[in-house]
Amino acid sequence: MHWVDKFNLIKSERGLSVRGLECAIGVRKNKLSSILSQRSVPLSSFGVRIARALNVTTDWLFDESIGLDCGSVRMSVSDRLFLESIKVAQLRLLDTGRLPEHAVLATVARSSRD
């Protein structure tokens, strides 16, 4: 899938406007629209800013071999901290024998994919 199609999908899913994203990226009016209409790959620094504004990875956005279901959205810092606190609590329960080992391993495996 082309990066512009991914961009438009994420933009519409999140209810974002091109104008708002131009402000978030820090470009002049119609710059992003121009790049989108040409479907050209932007310079790397501009591409990084686009990905950050959408909160996706640059690999996901610009690599056409990566589909939509490959972890496009980054975890927020608070979500990552929450997951880490769960893992710590589970490891403590594992140490005391109150939680089976396979339950902890399943959580660690899921979080390493995110």
C-alpha positions as CSV (number, residue, x, y, z in Angstrom):
1,M,0.0,0.0,0.0
2,H,1.3,3.4,-1.0
3,W,2.3,5.8,1.9
4,V,-0.3,8.4,0.8
5,D,-3.1,5.8,1.1
6,K,-1.8,4.9,4.6
7,F,-1.6,8.6,5.5
8,N,-5.2,9.2,4.3
9,L,-6.5,6.1,6.2
10,I,-4.8,7.2,9.5
11,K,-5.9,10.8,9.0
12,S,-9.6,9.8,8.5
13,E,-9.6,7.2,11.3
14,R,-8.4,9.9,13.7
15,G,-10.4,12.7,12.3
16,L,-7.4,14.8,11.5
17,S,-7.2,17.6,8.9
18,V,-4.4,18.3,6.5
19,R,-4.3,21.9,7.7
20,G,-4.0,20.7,11.3
21,L,-1.2,18.3,10.4
22,E,0.6,21.0,8.5
23,C,0.6,23.0,11.7
24,A,1.8,20.0,13.7
25,I,4.6,19.3,11.2
26,G,5.5,22.9,11.0
27,V,5.2,23.5,7.2
28,R,3.6,26.3,5.3
29,K,0.1,26.1,4.0
30,N,-0.6,23.7,1.2
31,K,3.0,22.1,1.4
32,L,1.7,18.8,2.7
33,S,-1.3,18.9,0.2
34,S,1.2,19.4,-2.6
35,I,3.3,16.4,-1.6
36,L,0.2,14.2,-1.1
37,S,-1.2,15.1,-4.6
38,Q,2.1,14.3,-6.3
39,R,2.3,11.0,-4.3
40,S,6.0,11.6,-4.1
41,V,8.1,10.4,-1.2
42,P,9.1,13.4,0.9
43,L,12.7,14.1,2.1
44,S,13.6,12.0,5.1
45,S,13.4,14.8,7.7
46,F,10.0,15.8,6.4
47,G,8.9,12.1,6.3
48,V,9.9,11.7,10.0
49,R,7.9,14.8,10.9
50,I,4.8,13.4,9.1
51,A,5.2,10.0,10.8
52,R,5.5,11.7,14.2
53,A,2.5,13.9,13.6
54,L,0.5,10.7,12.8
55,N,2.1,8.8,15.7
56,V,3.2,6.0,13.4
57,T,6.6,4.6,12.5
58,T,8.4,5.8,9.4
59,D,8.9,2.2,8.4
60,W,5.2,1.5,8.5
61,L,4.3,4.7,6.7
62,F,6.8,4.5,3.8
63,D,7.5,0.8,3.4
64,E,5.0,-0.4,0.8
65,S,5.6,-4.1,1.8
66,I,4.3,-3.5,5.3
67,G,0.5,-3.9,5.5
68,L,-2.0,-2.1,7.7
69,D,-2.0,-4.8,10.3
70,C,1.7,-4.6,11.3
71,G,1.7,-2.5,14.4
72,S,1.3,0.9,12.8
73,V,0.4,2.8,15.9
74,R,3.0,3.4,18.5
75,M,2.2,2.9,22.2
76,S,1.9,6.0,24.2
77,V,4.4,6.5,27.0
78,S,1.7,6.1,29.7
79,D,0.5,2.8,28.0
80,R,4.1,1.5,27.9
81,L,4.6,2.4,31.6
82,F,1.4,0.7,32.5
83,L,2.4,-2.4,30.7
84,E,5.8,-2.4,32.3
85,S,4.1,-2.1,35.8
86,I,1.9,-5.1,35.0
87,K,5.0,-7.1,34.0
88,V,6.8,-6.2,37.2
89,A,3.7,-7.2,39.3
90,Q,3.5,-10.5,37.4
91,L,7.2,-11.2,38.0
92,R,6.7,-10.6,41.7
93,L,3.8,-13.0,41.7
94,L,5.8,-15.5,39.8
95,D,8.6,-15.3,42.4
96,T,6.2,-16.0,45.2
97,G,4.7,-18.9,43.3
98,R,1.2,-17.3,43.0
99,L,1.3,-17.0,39.2
100,P,2.1,-19.7,36.6
101,E,5.1,-19.0,34.5
102,H,3.2,-19.4,31.2
103,A,1.0,-16.4,32.1
104,V,4.0,-14.1,32.5
105,L,5.7,-15.3,29.3
106,A,2.5,-14.6,27.3
107,T,2.4,-11.0,28.5
108,V,6.1,-10.4,27.8
109,A,5.7,-11.9,24.3
110,R,2.8,-9.6,23.5
111,S,4.5,-6.5,24.8
112,S,7.7,-7.1,22.8
113,R,5.7,-7.0,19.6
114,D,4.3,-3.5,20.4
